[in-house]
Amino acid sequence: MSVKRTLFATDKIGFHLLHTLFQTSLKHENIRRYDEWFVTSLLIDNGRVEGVTAIEIRTGELVTILGKAVIIATGGLGRIFQFTTNGWIKTGDGMALAYRVGVPLKDMEMVQYHPTLLPNTGILITEAARGEGGHLVNKDGERFLKRYVPNKMELGPRDILSRAEMSEINAGRGFEGPYGSYVNLDLTHLGRITIEDKLPFVKELAEKYLGIDPEHEPIPVRPGQHYMMGGVHTDVHGFTGMPGLYAAGEVACVSMNGANRLGSNSLTECLVFGAAAGRSAAGYAMRMDSPSFGNPVQGEAMMEEKRIFDQLLKHEQGERISSIRTEMQNGMEKHVGIYRDENSLKDGCRIIGDLKTRLKNGIVEDKDHVYNTELVAALELDFMLDVAETIPYSAMQRRESRGAHYRTDYTKRDDANFLKHSMTYKTNGPPRIDYSPVTITRWKPEERVY
């Protein structure tokens, strides 16, 4: 944030990237799209991934899609939290798919919060607003960051700014509104020309969702979950360690970002490691024979269909999926959020464990097969609870503070005991936590000073 190092298309770079990628994909006839499909499991034969089972949402049919290799690129898991900048589809599906077939999830305790999202929607206000000179102020009109990052102020790292905001709110110096507590992002001193030329989308969002003109009024903001440094364990080629399975982007953890990501590094990560995973998977596929629809794969598909029917569609009475999901989000926000300690993390483990048990008696009231979005939501929740559980368990074992992982009972970094990656494995009971060494080449870890 202290050095201008990113190219922008005003403040709508994501919008332009998505449109360009989508339009480009339509130009190539050899790219087959599966729009409105939902993957439910990976198919394994002789220890090798050979495809997926997926539901076509339009018809409700569960089908088997075979392939020599599978690349998971499903993004993050923000929707397990109450406040998040992530879209509705960021439910941790890809992480859970790999986790369920034995691939470890790495550094899941490393959850990044972003300091400026709109409290009522979760929509992110870009860092460019602070980069252009916006001020964060409390209810006393004070630029409170002078107490936390006096040398960087609004250009400080996301984790410290998010903690600073929550400290102000917890101390009673925040504002109160219909969607909870917040602080203000003040752009009024920037003037009309700067806001309209450099921050037009920020102005549009504030006016559309809050009825606020940022040229004349400050914007309410609060921290929210934004990004996962942790994810599916991969090497630099996107390989997960399971033959035929690769991952890239936020769903993966090659650990380029360590315990804390800098703004805009995720895009370059997607470009570099997406290309690497694609090349690696293509090279693997060229060496392998095409999978055939035989008994092992067919049997797995039938088992998956039975699991979905028995667990979710067969029940006539039970607990609503939406209530379990809301409790999960509230529990994760309260006990596994910005500030953590032993007791809160134990509560988080207990709550998620209880919710997983309750989901077994969850009910999908819509029994139809066509566009059954309630069934999709139930399958998403099943994935979400699996990955949600890994966060408090791995955070509880990391008895230190490092990057985005901050514990009030262990406030210092402890390189002697915890300069290592956490590796979380799925079991029939609670997750198992193991560790792997950190690869350090040129840059040695040093204390952050602001």
C-alpha positions in Angstrom: 0.0 0.0 0.0 2.9 2.4 0.5 4.1 1.9 -3.1 2.0 2.3 -6.2 2.6 -1.1 -8.0 -0.8 -2.1 -9.5 -2.4 -1.3 -12.8 -6.1 -0.2 -12.6 -9.1 0.1 -14.8 -10.3 3.0 -12.7 -11.7 1.2 -9.6 -13.5 -1.6 -11.5 -10.7 -3.9 -12.5 -12.5 -7.1 -11.3 -15.5 -6.2 -13.4 -13.4 -5.7 -16.6 -11.4 -8.8 -16.0 -14.4 -11.1 -15.5 -16.1 -9.7 -18.7 -13.0 -10.1 -20.7 -12.4 -13.7 -19.5 -16.0 -14.7 -20.1 -16.2 -13.2 -23.6 -12.8 -14.8 -24.5 -14.0 -18.2 -23.4 -17.0 -18.0 -25.7 -14.7 -17.6 -28.7 -13.2 -21.0 -28.4 -15.3 -23.9 -29.5 -13.1 -26.5 -27.7 -14.0 -25.0 -24.3 -17.1 -26.7 -23.1 -19.0 -24.9 -20.4 -21.1 -26.5 -17.7 -23.2 -23.5 -16.5 -25.6 -24.2 -13.6 -24.0 -27.4 -12.5 -22.9 -28.3 -8.9 -20.0 -30.7 -8.2 -20.8 -33.0 -5.3 -17.7 -35.3 -5.2 -14.4 -36.4 -6.8 -14.3 -39.8 -8.4 -11.3 -42.0 -7.3 -10.1 -45.2 -8.9 -6.9 -46.9 -7.6 -5.8 -43.8 -5.8 -6.2 -41.6 -8.8 -8.8 -38.8 -9.5 -10.7 -39.7 -12.6 -13.5 -37.2 -12.7 -16.4 -35.8 -10.7 -20.1 -36.4 -9.8 -22.2 -33.3 -10.5 -25.8 -32.2 -10.4 -27.3 -30.4 -13.4 -29.3 -27.9 -11.5 -31.7 -27.4 -14.4 -32.9 -31.0 -14.3 -31.7 -32.3 -10.9 -29.9 -35.2 -12.6 -26.7 -36.5 -10.9 -24.2 -37.4 -13.6 -20.6 -38.6 -13.8 -18.1 -36.5 -15.7 -14.9 -38.4 -16.4 -11.5 -36.9 -17.0 -7.9 -37.7 -16.9 -7.2 -34.8 -14.5 -9.3 -32.4 -12.4 -8.2 -28.8 -11.6 -10.0 -27.2 -8.7 -10.4 -23.4 -9.0 -13.5 -22.7 -6.9 -12.1 -19.8 -4.9 -12.6 -19.2 -1.2 -15.0 -19.9 1.7 -16.1 -16.4 2.8 -19.7 -17.4 3.2 -19.0 -19.4 6.4 -18.6 -16.0 8.1 -21.3 -13.5 9.0 -19.5 -10.5 7.4 -17.6 -11.2 4.1 -16.7 -9.5 0.9 -17.1 -12.8 -1.0 -19.9 -13.6 -3.4 -22.7 -16.1 -2.6 -21.0 -19.0 -4.3 -17.8 -18.8 -2.2 -18.8 -21.7 0.1 -15.5 -23.7 0.2 -16.7 -26.4 -2.1 -13.4 -27.1 -3.7 -11.5 -27.2 -0.4 -14.0 -29.7 0.9 -13.9 -31.9 -2.2 -10.1 -32.3 -1.8 -10.3 -32.6 2.0 -12.8 -35.4 1.7 -10.5 -37.6 -0.4 -7.5 -37.2 1.9 -5.7 -34.1 0.6 -4.6 -31.9 3.5 -5.8 -28.3 3.9 -2.8 -26.1 4.7 -2.7 -23.0 7.0 -6.4 -22.8 7.4 -6.1 -20.5 10.5 -4.8 -17.8 8.2 -8.0 -15.9 7.4 -7.7 -12.4 6.0 -10.1 -9.6 6.9 -10.5 -6.5 4.9 -11.0 -3.2 6.8 -13.5 -1.5 4.5 -16.8 -3.2 3.5 -20.3 -1.8 3.6 -22.0 -3.2 6.8 -25.3 -3.8 5.2 -24.2 -5.7 2.1 -20.6 -6.9 2.5 -19.6 -5.1 -0.7 -16.0 -4.1 -0.5 -14.8 -0.5 -0.7 -11.6 -0.7 -2.6 -8.2 0.0 -1.0 -7.8 2.6 -3.7 -10.0 4.8 -1.6 -7.4 4.9 1.1 -4.6 4.9 -1.4 -6.0 8.2 -2.8 -6.0 9.7 0.7 -9.2 8.6 2.4 -9.3 8.8 6.2 -10.7 6.3 8.7 -12.3 8.1 11.7 -14.2 7.1 14.8 -17.4 8.6 16.2 -15.3 11.4 17.8 -14.0 12.4 14.3 -10.5 11.2 15.3 -8.2 9.5 12.8 -7.7 6.6 15.3 -5.0 4.8 13.4 -2.4 7.1 14.9 -2.6 4.8 17.9 -2.0 1.6 15.9 0.1 2.3 12.8 1.3 5.9 13.2 3.9 5.6 10.4 1.5 4.1 7.8 -1.9 5.2 9.0 -4.5 4.3 6.3 -1.8 2.6 4.2 -1.1 0.0 6.9 -1.7 -3.7 6.3 -5.2 -5.1 6.3 -4.9 -7.2 9.4 -3.7 -4.3 11.6 -6.3 -1.9 10.2 -9.1 -4.5 10.8 -8.0 -5.1 14.4 -7.7 -1.4 14.9 -11.3 -0.9 13.8 -12.6 -3.6 16.0 -10.6 -2.2 19.0 -12.3 1.2 18.4 -15.7 -0.5 18.2 -15.1 -2.6 21.3 -14.0 0.5 23.2 -17.2 2.3 22.4 -15.8 4.7 19.9 -17.6 3.3 16.9 -20.9 4.2 15.4 -24.1 2.2 15.8 -26.4 1.4 12.9 -29.1 -1.0 11.8 -26.4 -3.5 10.7 -24.2 -3.3 13.7 -21.2 -1.2 14.7 -18.9 0.6 12.2 -16.4 3.4 11.7 -16.4 6.0 8.9 -14.3 6.2 5.8 -14.1 9.9 5.0 -13.4 10.9 1.4 -15.0 14.4 1.5 -11.6 16.2 1.6 -10.6 14.6 -1.7 -13.0 16.7 -3.7 -15.3 16.0 -6.6 -12.7 15.7 -9.4 -10.6 13.1 -7.6 -13.6 11.0 -6.6 -15.2 11.1 -10.0 -12.0 10.5 -11.9 -10.3 7.9 -9.6 -13.1 6.4 -7.5 -16.2 6.4 -9.6 -17.3 2.9 -8.6 -16.9 3.8 -4.9 -19.2 6.8 -5.4 -21.7 4.6 -7.3 -21.8 1.9 -4.5 -22.2 4.5 -1.7 -25.0 6.2 -3.5 -26.8 3.0 -4.6 -26.6 1.0 -1.4 -26.5 3.7 1.3 -27.9 6.8 -0.3 -24.7 8.6 0.5 -22.7 11.0 -1.7 -19.1 10.4 -0.6 -18.2 13.9 -1.9 -20.2 15.3 1.1 -20.7 12.4 3.6 -18.4 9.7 5.1 -19.0 6.1 4.2 -19.8 3.6 7.0 -17.4 0.6 6.9 -16.4 -2.3 9.1 -14.0 -5.3 8.7 -15.2 -8.5 7.0 -13.6 -11.7 5.9 -12.0 -11.2 2.6 -9.5 -13.9 1.6 -8.0 -17.2 2.6 -4.3 -17.6 2.7 -4.9 -21.2 3.6 -6.4 -23.8 1.3 -5.7 -27.1 -0.6 -2.1 -28.0 -0.2 -0.2 -27.8 -3.5 3.3 -27.6 -4.9 4.4 -24.8 -7.3 2.8 -26.8 -10.2 -0.6 -26.9 -8.6 -0.2 -30.6 -7.8 -2.0 -31.7 -4.6 -0.1 -35.0 -4.1 -3.1 -37.1 -5.3 -2.6 -38.3 -8.9 -4.9 -36.4 -11.2 -5.8 -33.6 -8.8 -4.6 -30.0 -9.1 -5.7 -26.7 -7.6 -5.0 -23.1 -8.3 -6.1 -19.7 -7.1 -7.6 -18.9 -3.7 -8.8 -22.5 -3.2 -5.1 -23.6 -3.2 -2.3 -22.9 -0.7 1.0 -22.9 -2.5 1.8 -20.4 0.3 3.0 -17.6 -1.8 1.2 -15.2 0.6 2.4 -16.8 3.8 0.3 -15.6 6.8 -0.9 -12.4 5.2 -1.6 -11.3 1.6 -0.7 -7.9 0.1 -3.4 -6.2 -1.9 -3.6 -7.3 -5.6 -1.2 -10.3 -5.1 -4.1 -12.7 -5.5 -4.6 -11.7 -9.1 -0.9 -12.4 -10.0 -1.2 -15.7 -8.0 -4.1 -16.8 -10.1 -2.3 -15.9 -13.4 1.0 -17.6 -12.5 -0.2 -20.7 -10.7 -3.3 -21.1 -12.8 -1.0 -21.4 -15.8 1.3 -23.7 -13.9 -1.5 -26.0 -12.8 -3.0 -26.1 -16.4 0.4 -27.1 -17.9 1.0 -29.6 -15.2 -2.4 -31.2 -15.5 -2.1 -31.2 -19.3 1.2 -33.0 -19.1 -0.2 -35.6 -16.7 -3.2 -36.1 -18.9 -1.1 -36.8 -22.0 0.7 -39.6 -20.2 -2.5 -41.3 -18.9 -5.1 -43.4 -20.6 -8.7 -42.1 -20.6 -10.8 -43.5 -17.7 -13.5 -45.9 -18.6 -16.9 -46.0 -17.0 -16.4 -49.2 -15.1 -17.5 -50.7 -11.8 -15.4 -48.6 -9.3 -16.4 -45.3 -10.8 -20.0 -46.3 -11.4 -20.2 -47.6 -7.8 -19.0 -44.3 -6.4 -21.5 -42.3 -8.4 -24.3 -44.5 -7.1 -23.1 -44.1 -3.5 -23.0 -40.3 -3.9 -26.6 -40.3 -5.2 -27.7 -42.5 -2.3 -25.9 -40.2 0.2 -27.7 -37.1 -1.1 -31.1 -38.8 -1.1 -30.8 -40.4 2.3 -29.2 -37.4 4.0 -31.2 -34.5 2.6 -34.2 -35.5 0.5 -35.6 -38.5 2.4 -36.4 -36.6 5.6 -39.9 -35.3 6.0 -39.3 -33.6 9.3 -36.2 -31.9 10.6 -34.3 -28.6 11.0 -34.3 -26.0 8.3 -31.0 -25.6 6.5 -31.1 -21.8 6.7 -31.1 -21.8 10.5 -28.1 -24.1 10.7 -26.2 -21.9 8.2 -27.0 -18.7 10.1 -25.8 -20.2 13.4 -22.6 -21.3 11.7 -21.9 -17.8 10.3 -22.6 -16.1 13.6 -20.5 -18.7 15.5 -17.5 -18.3 13.2 -17.7 -14.5 13.4 -17.9 -14.5 17.2 -15.4 -17.2 18.1 -13.1 -17.6 15.1 -12.9 -14.0 13.8 -10.3 -11.2 14.1 -9.5 -11.7 17.8 -9.0 -15.3 19.1 -8.1 -17.0 22.3 -8.2 -20.6 23.7 -11.7 -20.4 25.0 -13.3 -18.8 22.0 -11.6 -21.3 19.7 -12.9 -24.2 21.8 -16.3 -22.7 21.6 -15.9 -22.5 17.8 -14.9 -26.2 17.6 -17.9 -27.2 19.7 -20.4 -25.1 17.8 -19.3 -26.4 14.4 -19.3 -30.0 15.6 -22.8 -29.6 17.0 -24.0 -28.1 13.7 -22.5 -31.0 11.7 -24.6 -33.4 13.8 -27.7 -31.3 13.4 -27.3 -31.2 9.6 -27.7 -34.9 9.5 -31.3 -34.2 10.5 -31.7 -31.2 8.2 -34.6 -31.1 5.9 -35.0 -29.9 2.3 -38.6 -29.0 2.0 -38.5 -28.7 -1.8 -38.5 -32.3 -3.1 -38.6 -31.3 -6.7 -35.7 -32.0 -9.0 -35.9 -29.0 -11.3 -33.9 -25.9 -10.1 -33.9 -27.1 -6.5 -31.8 -24.3 -5.0 -32.7 -25.5 -1.5 -30.9 -28.8 -2.2 -27.9 -26.9 -3.6 -27.8 -24.8 -0.4 -27.9 -27.9 1.7 -25.0 -29.4 -0.2 -23.1 -26.2 0.1 -23.7 -26.1 3.8 -22.3 -29.7 4.1 -19.1 -28.5 2.4 -19.0 -25.3 4.5 -19.2 -27.1 7.8 -16.3 -29.4 6.8 -14.0 -26.5 6.0 -15.2 -24.3 8.8 -14.2 -26.9 11.4 -10.6 -26.9 10.2 -10.1 -23.2 11.1 -10.7 -23.2 14.9 -8.9 -26.5 15.2 -5.7 -25.3 13.4 -5.9 -21.9 15.1 -6.2 -23.5 18.5 -3.0 -25.5 17.9 -1.0 -22.4 16.7 -0.3 -20.8 20.1 1.2 -17.6 18.7 0.1 -14.5 16.7 1.4 -14.4 13.1 0.1 -12.3 10.2 -3.7 -12.5 10.0 -3.9 -15.0 12.9 -4.1 -13.0 16.1 -4.5 -14.5 19.6 -5.1 -12.3 22.6 -3.6 -15.0 24.8 -0.4 -15.4 22.7 0.2 -12.0 21.2 3.8 -12.5 20.0 5.2 -14.5 17.0 7.0 -17.6 18.0 9.4 -18.7 15.3 11.1 -21.3 17.6 7.9 -23.4 17.8 5.6 -22.3 15.0 7.6 -21.3 11.9 5.8 -24.2 10.1 2.8 -24.9 8.1 -0.3 -26.4 9.7 -1.7 -29.4 7.7 -5.2 -30.4 8.5 -6.4 -33.9 7.6 -10.0 -35.2 7.7 -10.8 -38.1 10.0 -13.9 -39.8 11.2 -13.8 -37.6 14.2 -12.2 -34.1 14.8 -9.6 -33.0 12.2 -6.1 -34.1 12.7 -3.4 -31.3 12.7 0.1 -32.0 11.5 2.9 -29.7 10.4 5.3 -29.3 7.5 8.4 -27.1 7.3 8.4 -23.6 5.7 10.7 -23.2 2.7 12.8 -20.1 3.3 15.1 -19.0 0.5 16.1 -15.3 0.1 14.0 -13.4 2.6 14.2 -14.3 6.3 11.2 -13.6 8.6 11.5 -10.3 10.5 9.4 -8.4 13.0 6.9 -6.1 11.4 7.2 -2.5 12.6 4.8 0.3 11.7 
